Amino acid sequence: MSETVTPHELIDFWFSKPVRRLWFDSTPEFDRQIRERFLTTFEAAAAGELDAWQETPAGVLALVIALDQFPLNMFRGEARSFSTEAQARGIAAAAIERGFDEPLDDDQKAFLYLPFMHSESADDQARSVELFEAAGLTDNLKWARHHRDIIARFGRFPHRNAILGRESTSEEIAYLASDEAFHG
């Protein structure tokens, strides 16, 4: 099993040129690489053992990536992939309140704000749109609005239903079969 990495090691990996290409277009090999290299870090973060990382902007960014992004890769297709979203959102909210988003570059800010876009709460979705809009992150803002609209329409992300053992409504089934469907 891997060892826990430092915040800077995690950030250097996540924002490296080869990894940037895979942020929203992952492969099974990349998912496996994240699991092998960062599972121990994820588990420590989920258990609250890395809470000291919240004392710096870089540390909090690394913690949010570990709790919000990495599980989506490590546990793709499993309910566990969403297990630490609320924890990541709480950490991100506290960091934003402390102004820790201000020194981050645009890509880093986007990953600090993403836990709100991943939420099935209408309030979190509204906050996501506000954050991306205020930061002028127009590419991300398009997706934030898209996610917000899915939650406004269905009250949840239909593409998560099967993974989470939820029964889909007929409207959700029709949506998932359509060209407009978002599959995460």
C-alpha positions in Angstrom: 0.0 0.0 0.0 1.1 3.5 -0.7 2.3 6.0 1.9 0.5 9.3 2.7 1.8 12.0 0.4 2.4 15.7 1.3 0.0 18.4 0.0 2.7 19.6 -2.4 3.2 16.1 -3.8 -0.5 15.8 -4.4 -0.8 19.2 -6.0 2.3 18.7 -8.2 0.8 15.4 -9.4 -2.8 16.7 -10.0 -1.7 19.9 -11.8 1.0 18.2 -13.9 0.7 18.5 -17.7 0.0 14.7 -18.3 -2.7 14.6 -15.6 -4.5 17.8 -16.7 -5.6 16.0 -19.9 -7.3 13.3 -17.8 -9.2 15.5 -15.3 -12.5 15.1 -17.0 -11.6 12.3 -19.4 -10.2 9.5 -17.2 -9.1 6.1 -18.2 -9.1 2.8 -16.2 -5.3 3.0 -16.1 -5.4 6.5 -14.6 -8.0 5.5 -12.1 -5.8 2.6 -11.1 -2.8 4.9 -10.8 -4.6 7.3 -8.5 -5.8 4.3 -6.4 -2.3 2.8 -6.1 -0.6 6.1 -5.3 -3.2 8.0 -3.2 -5.5 5.4 -1.5 -3.7 5.8 1.8 -3.8 9.5 1.6 -7.5 9.4 0.8 -8.2 7.1 3.7 -6.2 9.3 6.1 -8.0 12.4 4.9 -11.4 10.7 5.2 -10.6 9.7 8.8 -9.7 13.3 9.7 -6.0 12.4 10.1 -4.9 15.2 7.7 -7.0 18.0 9.1 -3.8 20.0 9.8 -3.6 20.5 6.0 -6.4 23.0 6.4 -4.0 25.6 7.8 -2.7 26.7 4.4 -4.3 27.4 1.0 -2.1 24.6 -0.7 -3.0 22.2 2.1 -6.7 22.8 1.9 -6.6 22.5 -1.9 -4.8 19.1 -1.6 -7.3 17.9 1.0 -10.3 18.9 -1.1 -8.8 17.1 -4.2 -8.1 14.0 -2.1 -11.7 14.0 -0.8 -13.7 15.2 -3.8 -11.8 14.2 -6.9 -9.8 11.1 -6.0 -12.7 9.0 -4.9 -14.4 9.6 -8.2 -11.4 7.9 -9.9 -10.5 5.4 -7.3 -14.0 4.0 -6.8 -15.6 4.7 -10.2 -19.0 3.1 -10.5 -19.3 2.5 -6.7 -21.3 4.4 -4.1 -18.0 5.0 -2.2 -17.0 7.4 -5.0 -19.4 10.0 -3.4 -18.7 9.1 0.3 -16.5 12.1 1.2 -18.2 14.8 -0.9 -19.9 16.5 2.1 -16.6 16.4 4.0 -14.8 18.1 1.0 -17.6 20.7 0.8 -17.3 21.6 4.5 -13.5 22.0 4.2 -13.9 24.1 1.0 -16.5 26.3 2.6 -14.3 27.0 5.6 -11.3 27.7 3.3 -13.3 30.1 1.2 -14.5 31.9 4.3 -10.9 32.3 5.4 -10.0 33.7 1.9 -7.8 30.7 1.1 -9.1 30.7 -2.5 -7.7 34.1 -3.2 -4.0 33.2 -3.8 -4.9 30.1 -5.9 -4.7 30.2 -9.7 -7.8 29.7 -11.8 -7.4 25.9 -12.2 -6.8 25.5 -8.4 -9.8 27.6 -7.5 -12.0 25.5 -9.8 -11.0 22.4 -7.9 -11.7 24.1 -4.6 -15.1 25.0 -5.8 -16.0 21.7 -7.5 -17.4 20.1 -4.3 -20.4 22.5 -4.5 -21.0 21.5 -8.1 -21.0 17.8 -7.1 -23.7 18.3 -4.5 -27.3 17.3 -4.9 -28.4 20.3 -2.8 -30.0 23.2 -4.6 -28.3 25.6 -2.2 -24.9 24.1 -2.9 -25.6 24.3 -6.6 -26.5 28.0 -6.3 -23.3 28.6 -4.4 -21.3 26.8 -7.1 -22.7 29.1 -9.8 -22.0 32.1 -7.6 -18.4 31.0 -7.0 -17.5 30.3 -10.6 -19.2 33.5 -11.7 -17.5 35.7 -9.2 -14.1 34.2 -10.1 -14.7 34.7 -13.8 -14.2 31.0 -14.5 -16.4 30.9 -17.6 -15.7 27.4 -18.8 -16.5 26.0 -15.3 -19.5 28.3 -15.0 -21.1 26.6 -18.0 -20.8 23.3 -16.2 -21.9 24.7 -12.9 -25.1 26.0 -14.5 -25.6 22.7 -16.2 -25.3 20.8 -12.9 -27.5 23.3 -11.1 -30.2 22.8 -13.8 -30.1 19.0 -13.4 -30.6 19.4 -9.7 -33.4 21.9 -10.2 -35.1 19.5 -12.7 -34.7 16.2 -10.8 -33.6 17.1 -7.2 -30.7 14.8 -7.7 -28.3 13.5 -10.3 -30.1 10.7 -12.2 -26.8 9.2 -13.4 -26.0 8.3 -9.8 -29.2 6.4 -9.2 -28.0 2.9 -10.2 -24.7 3.3 -8.3 -26.5 4.5 -5.2 -29.3 1.9 -5.4 -32.0 4.5 -6.1 -35.0 3.8 -8.3 -35.2 6.1 -11.3 -38.4 7.9 -12.2 -39.7 7.5 -15.7 -38.6 11.1 -16.4 -35.1 10.3 -15.3 -35.0 7.1 -17.4 -36.1 9.2 -20.4 -33.5 11.8 -19.6 -30.7 9.2 -19.2 -31.6 7.7 -22.6 -31.5 11.1 -24.3 -28.7 13.0 -26.1 -28.9 15.7 -23.4 -28.0 13.2 -20.6 -25.1 13.9 -18.3 -23.4 10.7 -17.1 -20.8 12.1 -14.8 
